[in-house]
Amino acid sequence: MKNFVQLLSLFALVLTFSFSASAQMAHKDAMSAKGEDAMMAKKAAPTVIQLSQTEGVYETTQLNLAPGDYIFEVTNRDVAKDLGFYLQDKTDAQVANSGLEALVGKGETSRTGVVTLTEGSYQYSCPLNPTPHYAVNVGTPRVIHLEQTEGTYTTTGLALTPGFYVFEVENLGVEKDLGFYLQDAQGAQVASSGLKELVGNGETSRSGIVYLPAGDYQYSCPLNPTAHFELKVK
């Protein structure tokens, strides 16, 4: 009888351990799934693109974006009438969900719905202002890594094909903050090519997404300062 009682006690202990392990595993799986869901929700959050209109123009004249989900937020800075936003694809059709929630009065702001942009060319305008049609270039960027030492870039003579790029600049041993200046053939700074922040010694920073059509460019750092190095796109 004593052995039978001991056997029952042992069996109960095994069951308790089994249930505890199963509960812990279920909790771990639930937490893991919850974490994955949170990561997916965070990843899926659309990027807000802020645009401002003044009389007859948008202040931002070109957008270079990666494929993804976006919300366009339009502000009427000083135009004394209601304004809008018109986003078209390459067939000139209005892009789905790109209409504003409401027309934008002077000093007001309105947003579009969530707009999914795939690779390709688009254009935006405001027929009510009216404004020109501005380019939206959407593509997957290639990262170009550049290193600066005292007074120079270590990478020179870049030859690229037309497309989308992000320039990543690393400061190797220069005891001051450095930058990156990319100019087109007319000497104008290329849209979105500015670094997100200056680059301290041992640090790295990136530009926005840059769309480069065929042509001749040059890059430099006025803060180092460096020479102007050629960048050819063909």
N, C-alpha and C positions, 0 to 999 in steps of 0.2 A: 504493500500500500504506500509505504514511504517512497519507494522508487517511482511509483506511478505519479505521486504528487510532484516529485522533483522533475519528472518528465514533462508534466503539464506546465510547470513553471518555466522550464526551458523553452517549451513551445511558444508560450505567451511572450517571452523575451524576444524570440526570433521574429514573431509577428510584429511586435512593437518597433523593433529596429527596421524591419522591412517597410512598415507604414511611414516611419520617420524619414527614411531615405527617399521613398517615393514622393513624399510631400516636399522635401527639400529640392529634389530634382524638378518637380512640377513648378515650384516657386522660381527656381533658377531659369527654367525654360520660359516662364511667363515674363520675368524681368528682362531676359534676353530679347524676347519678341517685342516687349515694350520699348526697349532701347533701340532696336532696329526700326520700329515704327517711328520713333522720335527722330532718328537720323534721317529716315526717308522723308518725313514731313519737313525737317529743316532743309534738306537738300532740295525739296520741291518748291520751297518758297520763291515766288517770283521776284525779280530784280526791278526796283522802281527807277525809271528814267525821268529825271526832272527837266522840263523844257519851259522856257519863258518867252513870251511874245511882247514885243514893243511895236510901234507903228510900222506896219508893212513887213516885218521880219520876225523870224525866230532868232534868238541870241545864239543858240547852238546850230551850226550849219552843216554838220555831218556826224553820223553815228556809226561806230564800228563795234559790232557786238558778236558774241559767241551764240550759237544756237541755244535756245532755251525759252523760258517763260518770263514775260515782262509786263509791267504796268506802266503806262505813260501818264505822267502827272504834268498838267499844263497850267501855267500861271499867266494871267493877264496883268502885266506890270502897270501900264499907263494908257491903254487904249480905251477911249470912251465909248465902247460898244461891246456887245457880246461876241466872244470869239470861240472857235472850235479847233478841231484836230482831225486831219484826214490822212490815214495811213494806207498806202496802196502797195500791192505786190507788182511783179514785173508785167502782169497782164493788165495793170491799171485798176484791178478790182480792189474794193475796200477789204482790208484784212479783218477776219472774224474777231469780234469782241473789242475792236479798236475804237469804237465810238465813245465819246466822253459821257459820263453820267449826267452832266448838264452843261449847257453853254457857260462860258467863263466871262463874267462881268469884270469891270475894272477893279483890280486889287484882289480878285478871287482866284481860286484854284479848283480844278476838277480832275478826276482820274478816269482812265479807261477801265475795262475789265481786264482779265488776264489774257494776254496776247501771246500765242506760241509762234516763235519765229524759227523757221528752218533755214538752212544755208541758201543764200541767194541775195538778190538786190531788191530793195524796197525804196519808197520815197514818202516823205511826210510834208504836209502843207496846211495852211488854213485858208480856205476859200472866202471866209468872212472878213479877213484882215485887209486885203488878201496878201499872201506871202509867196515867194518862190517855192519850188519843189526841192526839198533837201534829201540827200542820199542817206540811206541806211544800208550798210554793208554787213552781212551776217555770214560768218565763216568760222571754222575751227582754227585757232592760231597755232603757229609753231614758235617755240621759245628760242630766242637768240641770246646766248650768254656772252656778255662782254666783261672784261676785267680791266680795271684801271690801276696803274702804278704811278709813281711820281711823274707828272707831266705828260703821260701818254696812255693810250689804250694798247693792250697787248695783242688784240685782234684787229687786223687792218685788211683792206681790199675785199670787203664782203661782196659777194655776187649771189643774188637771190632771184627767185621766180615770183611773178605777181601773186599776191595772196595776203593772208592774215598773219600778223606777227605780234609777239610780246617781247620787248627787249628787257633783259634782266642784267643789271649792272652790279658788279661786285667791286668793292674798294679793297685793294690788296696793299696795305701798308702806308696809305696816305693819311697823315694826321690832321685831316679836316674833312668836312662834309663835301661830297661830290655829287654831280648831277649828270644829266644826259640831254643833249640837244640835237634833235634830228630835223634837218631842213630839206625842203624840196629844191628843184632846180631854180626856182625864183627866190630862194633864200627864206621862205616862210616856214615856220615850224609846222611839222606834220601833225595833223589832228590826232589827239589821244596819245601822243608819244612821250608826254611828260611823265617823269617818275612819280609814283605815289608818295614818296618821301625821299629826302636827300639821304646819301649813303655815307655813313660814318665808317671809320677804319674797321675792317673785318666784317662789315655788314653788306647786305644785298637788298636791292629794291627793284621793282618791276614797273614798266610802263603800263598804260591801258592797252586795249587791243587796237593795233594799227593796221589799216588796210593800205597796202602799197601796190599801186598799178605800175606798169613798166615806166622806167625813167631813171634819171640820175639824182642821187641824194648825197648828203654828207652828214656825218655825225661828229660831235665834239663834246668837250666839257669845259665851259667857260670858267668853272670854279677851280680847275686843277692847275692851270689851264692846259688844254691839249691842242694839237694841230687839228685841222678839219680832215677827216678821213672819208674816202669815197665809199659809197654804197650803190651798186648798180643793180637794177631790177630789170630783167628781160626774159 
